[in-house]
Amino acid sequence: MSCGYVFYENPVVGVAAIVLNERGCVLLGRRATSYRGLWCIPCGYVEYAEDVYAAVVREFKEETNLDIVVESVFSVQSNFHNPEMHTVGIWFLARVTGGELKAGDDLDEIAFFELSSLPPLAFPTDEKVLKMLAEQLQPGKLPSGNRSR
């Protein structure tokens, strides 16, 4: 039996915003740094003492130059794709309220894609979340309040 300090390695929290256009296509960004050339739902990490809702609005703005309003939490998942860091991700449904679409921060391109025709994705959990989203959407119907301009 040992007495003393026990080291716990806690996961880092990430956030991502799912934005759909009027046709039901999802906004994705092509990564310019890690996982270069692969696509993801615009995302980032929550800073220390930052609220998760504020973090997703900030990260989305940094990566897309768009302003959003969070509509709801869509999914929470554990991410195990990076063996050096365990993260917990929160995917929010969001609506665009302003700004001009322009890739920034970790992204070099931004585009809308049909859920049935996605580009190569960087993160397995994005693939899982987008599959869940596609299963929930009926043809021609979007989740309430989740339309971008």
Secondary structure, DSSP 8 states (H G I E B T S, - for coil): ---S-------EEEEEEE-B-TTS-EEEEEESSTTTT-EE-SEEE--TT--HHHHHHHHHHHHHSEEEEEEEEEEEEEE-S-TT--EEEEEEEEEEEEE-----TTEEEEEEE-TTS---BS-HHHHHHHHHHHHH--TT---TT----
